[in-house]
Amino acid sequence: MPRNAGFILATRPSREQPAGPHNFRLVESETGELAEGEVLVRNHFLSLDPYMRGRMNDAPSYAAPQALGEVMTGGTVGEVVATRNARHGLGEFVSLTGGWQLHSKSNGRDLRKIDVKALRAGMQIQAYLGALGMPGVTAWHGLNKIIAPKSGETVVVSAATGAVGSIAGQLAKIAGVRVVGIAGGAEKCAYARDELGFDECVDHRSPDFAGDMKAALPKGIDGLFENVGAAPFAQSMRRLNPFARIAICGLVASGYDGTPTALPDVRVLLEKRASMTGFIVSDHLDEWPQALRELGEQARAGRLKWRESIAEGLEAAPAAFFSMLKGGNFGKQLVKLI
Ligand SMILES: NC(=O)c1ccc[n+]([C@@H]2O[C@H](COP(=O)([O-])OP(=O)(O)OC[C@H]3O[C@@H](n4cnc5c(N)ncnc54)[C@H](OP(=O)(O)O)[C@@H]3O)[C@@H](O)[C@H]2O)c1
């Protein structure tokens, strides 16, 4: 059996020593023999996602903290290279919660088979960690189940060129509404408009971000797909229309270090008769088959586009992760492991 290498969470962030690559340690190990029912997957790509930052803290949340000394959690795609499970043959391509490591053992329960026909037709395997995986389903749920846009409305999406935001915005365009993105920098905004088809994109680094938001939103906001918190959230909340729906998908700009995302006055929800709903995509597993089917159809029809930032090699994972949290990525952040 091959030798393995992976990153464990060695220490937790603290006030004195904020989170950084120093919290992780690369360890080598034996993969060991497979028990009956197990498979060994050689991971090809690792997904780096903002939720991982929350798991580094020993704090109550919707999921248990990452255990110290164990391989950091994370989604991967790869190939079955050894199997004692009759349902998963050698050479099968799968997605799984494989962790920050080269090889992952699985009892088969978390394996999702990747459609070989789609791969043969040119779909790249790492798409199943992005638009055709968890981030895509997140966009699908927040847009369709919470915002549910109606003709003539305006939807705002923050982190507009990221893994979730890029898909949420394109699904909103497919639904036929006006879509305004918020992204960091002129290049990302140009991409949102010119490639993803957003009607407008506002650069949150602009010295007159508030004025730019006002100009981009002459008819206000009916649906807010919030990925960020901080200034993008604060400015969007000032432009809500009556009966607006706000999907709180993520607050990547705040929270993990104890900085709260504040709502200046809850009265805005009353006066606008607005609804604000937080959601976690793993609570909606029953919707995944429909969402993945629809996302696949849209992708095959050429109506969904995406970009990837690919870090090369497992060793690059910690730096790429912290860069992504600050907007260093342009599209879905991945690590190529093979
Ligand atoms: N609820 C769920 O089930 C669920 C599932 C998946 C993801 N999420 C959430 O969805 C959000 C997006 O995740 P993702 O995987 O697609 O990541 P991503 O958008 O690909 O990457 C994170 C992006 O956040 C933006 N950002 C970071 N700090 C910022 C700041 N201070 N101000 C403004 N923007 C900032 C950056 O974009 P710019 O350079 O454009 O600013 C960065 O590229 C995250 O909040 C994540 O936690 C939620």
The ligand as an SDF file (V2000), in Angstrom:
LIG
                    3D

 48 52  0  0  0  0  0  0  0  0999 V2000
  -24.0760   28.1790    4.0500 N   0  0  0  0  0  0  0  0  0  0  0  0
  -23.4420   27.1780    3.4530 C   0  0  0  0  0  0  0  0  0  0  0  0
  -23.8510   26.0320    3.4920 O   0  0  0  0  0  0  0  0  0  0  0  0
  -22.1850   27.5100    2.6890 C   0  0  0  0  0  0  0  0  0  0  0  0
  -21.5680   26.5670    1.8410 C   0  0  0  0  0  0  0  0  0  0  0  0
  -20.4400   26.9590    1.1150 C   0  0  0  0  0  0  0  0  0  0  0  0
  -19.9260   28.2450    1.2610 C   0  0  0  0  0  0  0  0  0  0  0  0
  -20.5430   29.1080    2.1260 N   0  0  0  0  0  0  0  0  0  0  0  0
  -20.0670   30.4810    2.2850 C   0  0  0  0  0  0  0  0  0  0  0  0
  -20.1380   31.1200    1.0300 O   0  0  0  0  0  0  0  0  0  0  0  0
  -19.1750   32.1510    0.9850 C   0  0  0  0  0  0  0  0  0  0  0  0
  -18.3580   32.0150   -0.2850 C   0  0  0  0  0  0  0  0  0  0  0  0
  -17.6400   30.7870   -0.2160 O   0  0  0  0  0  0  0  0  0  0  0  0
  -16.7570   30.3130   -1.4450 P   0  0  0  0  0  0  0  0  0  0  0  0
  -16.2880   28.9360   -1.1600 O   0  0  0  0  0  0  0  0  0  0  0  0
  -17.4830   30.5780   -2.7020 O   0  0  0  0  0  0  0  0  0  0  0  0
  -15.5030   31.2780   -1.3340 O   0  0  0  0  0  0  0  0  0  0  0  0
  -15.0080   32.3180   -2.4360 P   0  0  0  0  0  0  0  0  0  0  0  0
  -16.0950   33.3160   -2.6480 O   0  0  0  0  0  0  0  0  0  0  0  0
  -14.5060   31.5630   -3.6150 O   0  0  0  0  0  0  0  0  0  0  0  0
  -13.7700   32.9860   -1.6950 O   0  0  0  0  0  0  0  0  0  0  0  0
  -13.9540   33.8730   -0.6370 C   0  0  0  0  0  0  0  0  0  0  0  0
  -14.1230   35.3040   -1.1690 C   0  0  0  0  0  0  0  0  0  0  0  0
  -14.5810   36.1350   -0.1270 O   0  0  0  0  0  0  0  0  0  0  0  0
  -14.2970   37.4740   -0.4630 C   0  0  0  0  0  0  0  0  0  0  0  0
  -13.8530   38.2210    0.7200 N   0  0  0  0  0  0  0  0  0  0  0  0
  -13.0170   37.8150    1.6800 C   0  0  0  0  0  0  0  0  0  0  0  0
  -12.8300   38.8050    2.5820 N   0  0  0  0  0  0  0  0  0  0  0  0
  -13.5740   39.8470    2.1730 C   0  0  0  0  0  0  0  0  0  0  0  0
  -13.8190   41.1520    2.6780 C   0  0  0  0  0  0  0  0  0  0  0  0
  -13.2240   41.5830    3.7970 N   0  0  0  0  0  0  0  0  0  0  0  0
  -14.6620   41.9490    2.0260 N   0  0  0  0  0  0  0  0  0  0  0  0
  -15.2560   41.5350    0.8860 C   0  0  0  0  0  0  0  0  0  0  0  0
  -15.0620   40.3070    0.3440 N   0  0  0  0  0  0  0  0  0  0  0  0
  -14.2300   39.4780    0.9870 C   0  0  0  0  0  0  0  0  0  0  0  0
  -13.1730   37.4280   -1.5100 C   0  0  0  0  0  0  0  0  0  0  0  0
  -13.7220   37.8610   -2.7420 O   0  0  0  0  0  0  0  0  0  0  0  0
  -13.3990   39.3300   -3.3020 P   0  0  0  0  0  0  0  0  0  0  0  0
  -11.9670   39.3540   -3.6920 O   0  0  0  0  0  0  0  0  0  0  0  0
  -14.3330   39.4660   -4.4360 O   0  0  0  0  0  0  0  0  0  0  0  0
  -13.6800   40.2780   -2.1770 O   0  0  0  0  0  0  0  0  0  0  0  0
  -12.8230   35.9610   -1.5890 C   0  0  0  0  0  0  0  0  0  0  0  0
  -12.4160   35.5910   -2.8910 O   0  0  0  0  0  0  0  0  0  0  0  0
  -18.3570   32.0410    2.2650 C   0  0  0  0  0  0  0  0  0  0  0  0
  -18.8310   32.9550    3.2110 O   0  0  0  0  0  0  0  0  0  0  0  0
  -18.6380   30.6260    2.7310 C   0  0  0  0  0  0  0  0  0  0  0  0
  -18.4780   30.4720    4.1130 O   0  0  0  0  0  0  0  0  0  0  0  0
  -21.6500   28.7660    2.8230 C   0  0  0  0  0  0  0  0  0  0  0  0
  1  2  1  0
  2  3  2  0
  2  4  1  0
  4  5  1  0
  4 48  2  0
  5  6  2  0
  6  7  1  0
  7  8  2  0
  8  9  1  0
  8 48  1  0
  9 10  1  0
  9 46  1  0
 10 11  1  0
 11 12  1  0
 11 44  1  0
 12 13  1  0
 13 14  1  0
 14 15  2  0
 14 16  1  0
 14 17  1  0
 17 18  1  0
 18 19  2  0
 18 20  1  0
 18 21  1  0
 21 22  1  0
 22 23  1  0
 23 24  1  0
 23 42  1  0
 24 25  1  0
 25 26  1  0
 25 36  1  0
 26 27  1  0
 26 35  1  0
 27 28  2  0
 28 29  1  0
 29 30  1  0
 29 35  2  0
 30 31  1  0
 30 32  2  0
 32 33  1  0
 33 34  2  0
 34 35  1  0
 36 37  1  0
 36 42  1  0
 37 38  1  0
 38 39  2  0
 38 40  1  0
 38 41  1  0
 42 43  1  0
 44 45  1  0
 44 46  1  0
 46 47  1  0
M  CHG  2   8   1  16  -1
M  END
$$$$
